[in-house]
Amino acid sequence: MLKSLLILMTCYLLILPSHATEPNGLWFGVEITDYSPYYYIDHKHRYQGAARDVFDLFANTLNIAATYEPMTVPRLFNEFFKGNVDLKFPDNPLWYASSKNEVDVFYSDPVFQVNETLLVLHEPPLDIEAQDIKQVGAISGFTLPGIAKHISNNEFEMINTQKVEQLIHMLVSKRVQGVYFNEDVALKLAKGMYPEQKLKRHPEFPAFKYAYHLSSIKHPNLIKKFNKFLNSHKSQIAKIKKRYGLK
């Protein structure tokens, strides 16, 4: 009896480490920024939007629970590199171009294709000239690939804030002459906040096209499973995007 018990305990100890590499649930570190319809935080502090629906569907295919922890962008980066986040969204390799973190980050295939651009107030007949844009608003902690060269040339004074709504307020109040942000999100938000005002992409600053990915440091196998999910559930994901007005 004692011998059998020892054998069972040995087998348990040998098996335990292999299970420890896979989480019992999916813990997503996500941005608290309002990026509706991609993602946003509702009045009950719950993560919502097209991204949530896609990830919930993914979790259901694995038959495990999904938990979403909204954070500010700087905190999300810090927690991610500390290893305190299973999965991070959104993410993109470009965002770490100047990072000193020497860890391997594993990225999924694109989840959403997006445009970021420099937006200004549309005030015909004399819209603002490029050389008259002195202050540009952006979200604190965000990289700005579409205007990186202009920033390095000191063409703009960058005014950072934590919320998208503040960017729109600053632009309409003319505290800044432009804002750099996701074009679809900014236009939709501005229409709701200031229906009498119109924003437009400045013609001398073309849209920067790239993608939002899901990423992980701790669980590369989950990224592989998610890529398979993206391929096997294309029709369901397309329906989710259509429901939110996304291409």
C-alpha positions, -999 to 999 in steps of 0.1 A, spaced: 0 0 0 28 24 10 47 15 -21 17 22 -43 11 56 -26 47 66 -32 44 57 -69 12 77 -72 29 107 -56 59 105 -78 37 104 -109 18 134 -97 50 154 -92 62 145 -127 30 155 -143 24 188 -125 51 209 -142 38 201 -177 3 215 -168 18 247 -152 29 260 -186 -7 264 -198 -31 289 -180 -64 276 -167 -80 307 -181 -71 335 -205 -60 367 -188 -60 396 -213 -42 428 -205 -61 455 -224 -60 492 -228 -84 514 -209 -84 538 -239 -118 543 -257 -112 528 -291 -148 521 -300 -158 501 -319 -126 480 -316 -127 482 -278 -139 504 -250 -147 504 -213 -184 507 -204 -199 525 -174 -195 493 -153 -158 492 -161 -162 462 -184 -142 457 -215 -164 457 -246 -163 460 -283 -154 439 -314 -121 427 -298 -139 414 -267 -164 394 -289 -135 379 -309 -116 369 -278 -147 355 -260 -153 333 -291 -117 321 -290 -120 313 -252 -152 294 -259 -134 272 -285 -109 263 -258 -136 258 -232 -119 281 -207 -128 315 -191 -115 349 -204 -107 377 -180 -100 413 -191 -79 437 -171 -81 473 -185 -49 494 -178 -34 527 -190 -10 522 -219 22 527 -198 11 504 -171 1 477 -196 35 478 -212 51 475 -177 29 446 -166 34 428 -199 72 428 -196 71 419 -160 53 387 -170 21 396 -152 -1 394 -184 -9 362 -203 -20 380 -235 -18 416 -245 -41 435 -269 -36 455 -289 0 451 -299 24 456 -329 61 450 -333 66 486 -343 57 497 -307 89 482 -294 113 496 -319 130 518 -292 124 494 -263 153 481 -243 134 450 -231 154 420 -243 126 394 -243 109 375 -271 74 387 -278 52 364 -299 26 380 -322 -6 367 -337 -17 372 -372 -35 405 -377 -68 408 -358 -78 442 -372 -63 463 -400 -63 500 -390 -53 535 -402 -36 561 -380 -32 596 -392 -28 633 -383 -63 648 -381 -71 685 -381 -103 706 -380 -121 709 -413 -126 746 -417 -131 756 -453 -123 775 -474 -89 779 -456 -79 747 -439 -47 748 -419 -14 746 -437 11 719 -427 37 745 -416 11 761 -392 7 729 -372 28 735 -341 12 715 -314 -1 679 -319 -20 659 -294 -15 622 -288 -22 595 -262 5 591 -236 26 560 -241 16 555 -277 41 553 -305 35 575 -335 49 558 -366 30 580 -391 47 612 -379 79 599 -363 101 617 -388 83 650 -382 87 646 -344 125 637 -347 129 669 -368 112 689 -340 84 701 -363 58 695 -336 54 701 -299 37 669 -286 9 674 -261 1 640 -244 -30 630 -226 -46 598 -212 -80 599 -229 -92 602 -265 -119 625 -255 -93 650 -242 -76 649 -276 -109 659 -293 -115 686 -267 -80 700 -273 -84 701 -310 -118 717 -310 -106 743 -285 -76 749 -306 -51 741 -279 -35 719 -305 -37 722 -343 -38 684 -349 -42 651 -332 -26 618 -341 -49 588 -337 -68 559 -352 -88 577 -379 -120 557 -377 -122 559 -339 -114 597 -338 -140 606 -365 -167 585 -348 -160 600 -314 -158 636 -326 -191 632 -344 -208 623 -311 -190 649 -290 -191 678 -314 -216 671 -342 -212 707 -356 -174 702 -360 -157 680 -387 -123 664 -386 -103 654 -416 -70 638 -425 -44 665 -434 -35 659 -471 2 663 -464 2 635 -438 -9 602 -454 -25 575 -433 -2 550 -417 -16 515 -423 -9 486 -400 -25 460 -378 -35 452 -342 -22 419 -331 -26 397 -300 7 391 -283 23 370 -255 56 365 -238 46 336 -216 24 315 -239 36 312 -275 14 281 -278 -17 302 -272 -7 325 -300 -4 295 -323 -38 283 -312 -52 318 -318 -38 319 -353 -55 286 -361 -87 300 -346 -85 331 -369 -82 308 -399 -109 283 -388 -135 309 -377 -132 334 -405 -170 336 -411 -178 342 -375 -152 368 -371 -164 386 -402 -199 387 -388 -185 403 -356 -166 429 -375 -197 436 -397 -218 440 -366 -195 468 -353 -192 484 -387 -156 473 -393 -142 459 -426 
